[in-house]
């Protein structure tokens, strides 16, 4: 199972990351990477994606507060949030 999860994370697609989170809901790297992909979607096509990205990235940091890669991905999502709120 760990090899399968690792392969899905390395694939890096939204679908593979969602599958990883279904298989391993506390995999913080998968949560954070999924959040980053969602944050980069066009808000006109996916209006809820940014809110989901915020939730997933916050959850990843909550589960793994010392993971620097997770923290970096959370910062990227937070920047997207801030950028979209600015006029």
ZIDAQUI-V864003 format. One record per backbone hydrogen bond with DSSP energy under -0.5 kcal/mol. NH is the residue of the N-H (numbers start at 1). CO is the residue of the C=O. E is the energy in kcal/mol with one decimal. If there is no record, write none. Layout:
# ZIDAQUI-V864003
{{NH CO E} {NH CO E}}
This chain:
# ZIDAQUI-V864003
{{5 1 -2.4} {6 2 -2.5} {7 3 -2.4} {8 4 -1.9} {9 5 -2.3} {10 6 -2.5} {11 7 -1.9} {12 8 -1.3} {17 13 -2.4} {18 14 -2.3} {19 15 -2.2} {20 16 -2.0} {21 17 -2.3} {22 18 -2.0} {23 19 -2.3} {24 20 -3.0} {27 24 -2.2} {28 26 -1.3} {31 27 -2.2} {32 28 -2.6} {33 29 -2.6} {34 30 -2.3} {35 31 -2.2} {36 32 -2.1} {37 33 -2.1} {38 34 -2.5} {39 35 -2.5} {40 36 -1.1} {40 37 -0.5} {41 38 -1.5} {45 42 -0.9} {46 42 -2.3} {49 46 -1.4} {52 48 -2.1} {53 49 -2.7} {54 50 -2.3} {55 51 -2.3} {56 52 -3.0} {57 53 -2.5} {58 54 -2.2} {59 55 -2.5} {60 56 -2.3} {61 57 -1.9} {62 58 -2.4} {63 59 -2.3} {64 60 -1.9} {67 64 -1.6} {68 66 -0.7} {71 67 -2.2} {72 68 -2.3} {73 69 -2.3} {74 70 -2.5} {75 71 -2.2} {76 72 -1.8} {77 73 -2.0} {78 74 -2.9} {79 75 -2.1} {80 76 -1.9} {81 77 -2.3} {82 78 -2.4} {83 79 -2.9} {84 80 -2.1} {85 81 -1.4} {86 82 -1.1}}
